[in-house]
């Protein structure tokens, strides 16, 4: 196995920060989805009660 002509660059602070930001964004999206579901359920319940 020869050396790669284009070795992968080491993980820099910039890359790590980007990964962390992406993770946080994904977590926020999951949390938002949960909130939306709760809101939808509340709306459905309110409509049934009305």
N, C-alpha and C positions, 0 to 999 in steps of 0.2 A: 504494500500500500504506500503510494507516494504521498508527499505532502500536498495539501490542497493549494491550488494556485491563489485562491482568494480565501484566506482563513477568516473565520467569523470574528468580528471585533469583540472584545471583552464587554461584558455588561457594564455600561457606564451609568453614572447617576441619572443622566437624562432618560435612558431606557428604563431604569428601575422606577423612576418617577412616573413615566408614562404607563407602566404596568400597574402601579398602585392606583393611578387615576382611573384607569380602565376598570380595575376591580371595584373601586368605589362607585363608579358610574353604574356598573352592573348591579351592585347591591342596592343602590338607590332605585334603579328601575324595578327590581324585585319588590322593594318596599312600596313603591308607587302602585304597582299592580295590586298588592294586597289592599291598599287604601281604596283603590278604585272599586275592587270587589265589594268592600264593606259599604261604600257609598251606594253602589248599585243595589245591594241588598236592602239598604235603608230606604231607597227610593221605591223599590218594589213593595216593601212592607207598608210604606206610607200610601201608595196607590191602592193597595188592598184595603187598608183601613178607611180610605176616603169614600 
